[in-house]
């Protein structure tokens, strides 16, 4: 299932490139930077420490795959 980047919420599991591979990641924080992009702080697992998180960016009109 796909979702528009503007509609992503904290706790969503999305498919994204994290640590040099495409994998399911949990959204920990959503930042609307106002510079034409949306920044997400994601972790490769649901219960990972925040120190393992990565920041990824999407255009607001991008579609993102939700992990099942």
MOGI-V453380 format. One record per pair of residues at least 24 apart in sequence whose ideal C-beta (glycine too) atoms are under 10 Angstrom apart, sorted by sequence separation. I is the first residue (numbers start at 1). J is the second residue. If there is no record, write none. Layout:
i=I j=J
i=I j=J
This chain:
i=6 j=30
i=16 j=40
i=18 j=42
i=28 j=52
i=29 j=53
i=31 j=55
i=33 j=57
i=36 j=60
i=38 j=62
i=40 j=64
i=5 j=30
i=18 j=43
i=19 j=44
i=28 j=53
i=36 j=61
i=37 j=62
i=6 j=32
i=14 j=40
i=16 j=42
i=18 j=44
i=27 j=53
i=28 j=54
i=29 j=55
i=31 j=57
i=38 j=64
i=5 j=32
i=26 j=53
i=12 j=40
i=14 j=42
i=16 j=44
i=25 j=53
i=32 j=60
i=13 j=42
i=25 j=54
i=27 j=56
i=8 j=38
i=10 j=40
i=12 j=42
i=10 j=41
i=25 j=56
i=5 j=37
i=6 j=38
i=8 j=40
i=13 j=45
i=5 j=38
i=13 j=46
i=19 j=52
i=4 j=38
i=8 j=42
i=18 j=52
i=5 j=40
i=11 j=46
i=18 j=53
i=19 j=54
i=18 j=54
i=17 j=54
i=18 j=55
i=27 j=64
i=16 j=54
i=18 j=56
i=17 j=56
i=16 j=56
i=24 j=65
i=26 j=67
i=14 j=56
i=16 j=58
i=24 j=66
i=25 j=67
i=22 j=65
i=24 j=67
i=14 j=58
i=23 j=67
i=24 j=68
i=16 j=64
i=15 j=64
i=16 j=65
i=8 j=58
i=14 j=64
i=15 j=65
i=14 j=65
i=15 j=66
i=16 j=67
i=5 j=57
i=6 j=58
i=12 j=64
i=13 j=65
i=14 j=66
i=15 j=67
i=5 j=58
i=6 j=59
i=13 j=66
i=14 j=67
i=15 j=68
i=4 j=58
i=5 j=59
i=6 j=60
i=8 j=62
i=12 j=66
i=13 j=67
i=5 j=60
i=6 j=61
i=12 j=67
i=13 j=68
i=4 j=60
i=5 j=61
i=6 j=62
i=7 j=63
i=8 j=64
i=4 j=61
i=5 j=62
i=7 j=64
i=4 j=62
i=5 j=63
i=8 j=66
i=3 j=62
i=4 j=63
i=5 j=64
i=2 j=62
i=3 j=63
i=4 j=64
i=2 j=63
i=3 j=64
i=2 j=64
i=3 j=65
i=1 j=64
i=2 j=65
i=3 j=66
i=1 j=65
i=2 j=66
i=1 j=66
i=1 j=67
i=1 j=68
